[in-house]
Amino acid sequence: MPNPAHLRSLYEAIEALPDGVVGELINGQLYTQPRLSGRHALTASNLGADLVNPFSRGRGGPGGWWIIDEPEVHLVRDAEVLVPDLAGWRRERMPHIPDDQRFTVVPDWVCEILSPSTASKDREVKLPMYARYGVRHAWLIDPMARRLEVLALENGQWVTVASFGDEGPICAPPFEVISLDAPWR
């Protein structure tokens, strides 16, 4: 297990990254990547736009959620730091947004948008970490393949509960009370 001083110095490295570079600290290792590509950003923006009004603002939906783009999720403060493309928290679990960049409450839902450079890390490194800390729902979107994979955490393991493509509207947990358009369009 990495020592705390080493993890602090890695978090300081994240804070020192230049604009346009995202840093994550996973299992004692620093991962960096450039900001989103156009297709990746469009998919994230479309999905966020579809979820914010009904779930964050309660317009046309139940409300009761925070939906945040690229939050800095501290599963362990300054030691296990992940940046999902989107994340959601039920407000009863996280009544207030943090004043700084550190989201220390485990999200209820995360969405990772896959790209050729991030797909293996998202699936093989980040998903197990999300499961370990109890994230209940994960969506993996591949905008190139035009697919959404919906996962639910059951007994500590991810189970695929649905998969969607271009064939119709998306109704998927934990947001199944509304229908969504495919976000890659």
N, C-alpha and C positions, 0 to 999 in steps of 0.2 A: 504494500500500500504506500502511495507517495506520501512524503512527510508534509505537514501543513505549511512550512516555510516555502517549499517548492511550489505548492499549489498557489500560495499568495503571489509568488513571483510570476507564475503563469497567468494569473488573473491580471496582474499589472501589465503583462504583455498584451492581453486583450484590450485593456484600456488605452494602450499606446498605439494600437493599430490605426493606420490612416483611414480617412473617410473612404467609403466604398469597399471596405474589407470587413467581413463578418468573422468573428472569432468565437469558438466554442471550446469548452474544456470538458473532455469526456474521458473517464477512467484514467485521469492523470496525464492526458495527452492534449496538447493544443492543436486544434484544427482551424484552418483559415480557408476562406473562399471569397471570391469577388461577389459583389452584389448580384442580384437577379438578372438573367437575360430577359429580353423583351417578352418572349412567350411565357416564361416563368412568371414574370411580373404581372402580365395580363391575367393569367389564371388566378394568381393570388388576389389581385385587385377585384376581379369579377366575383370570386367567392366571398371575399370580405364584404363587398357591396351588397350581395344577396343576403348575407347573414346579419349585418349590423341593424338594419331597420326592424326586422321582426324580433330579434333576440336581444340586442343591446338596448334598443330604444323602445321596444314594445309596439311598434307600428306595423300592424298587419300580422302580429304574432304575439307570443306569450311574454316576451321580455325576460328579465331575470338573469341575463348573461352579460359578461364582458367579452367581446370579440376583439382581439388585438393582433395587429400585423407585427411580425418579427419581434416578439417580446424576448427579453433576456431572462430565461427561466433558470433560477438557481435552485436546483434540486437539493444541493448542499451549497450553502452560501459561499461564493467565490471559489468553489472547488469542483462542483459538477454543474456546468453552465451550458445549457443548450438554447439554441435560437430556432424554434420551429417557424415555418413560413407564416402560419396563423395558429393562434391558440384561443381557447375559450374557457372561462371560469363561470360557474354558477355563482351568482352574487351572494347567496346564503353562505357559501364557503369562503369567498373573498369579497367582503362588503365594500372595500375601498381599493382603488388603484394605488400602488406604491408611489411615494414622492420621488424616488430615484429610479434608476433603470432596472433594479433588481426585483423580479417577480419571484417571491419566495414560497408562494402557495403553489402546490402541484396543480397543473391545469386539469380540467375535466375532459378536455378534448384538445388534440393537436392535429394539425394538417401539415404534411410535408409534400412539397411539389417536387417530383423527381426530375432530375436531369441526368445526362450521361455522366457528369462529373460528381454528382451527389447521391445517385440511387443506391449504390452499395453501402455508403456510410449511413444513409437514412434507414435502410432496411436492417443492416447487420450490426450497426453500432448504436444508433439512436433509438430504434424501436425497443430493443431489450432494456435500455436505460429507462425509457418511459414506463415499461412494464414493471421494472424493479421498484419504481417510486409510486406506482398506482394510478397512472393516467388511465382513465376508463375507456376512452374512445380515441381512435386514430384513423385519419384518412390519409391515404397515399394517392396522389394524383399524378398521372403520367400524361402531360399535355401532348407529347409527341404521339403516343399510342392512343390518346383520347379515351383514357380509362380512369375511373375512380374505384379504389379498393377500400372498403369500409371494414375496419377491424374493431373488435370489442375485446376487452380484457376479461378473461374467464379463468379463475383459479390460477392467476399469475401468468397465463399464456395468452398470446394473441390468437383470436379466432376470426377468420374472414366471415362476416355476416351478410355482405352484399357486394356486388360489383356492378358498375354502370359504365356505359359507353354513350354513343350518340343516339341510341335507340329510343330514348324517352326521358321524361322528367326524373329527377333524383329525389327520392324520399328516403333518408338514411339517418340512423341514430347518430348522435342524440338530437338531431334537428328534424325528425320525421314528421312533425306537425305541419310542415310546409313543403311544397315542391320547389325544387331548384332547377334552373337550366344548367346544362353542362358548362362549367366555368372556363373551359379552354376555347370556347367559341368567341 
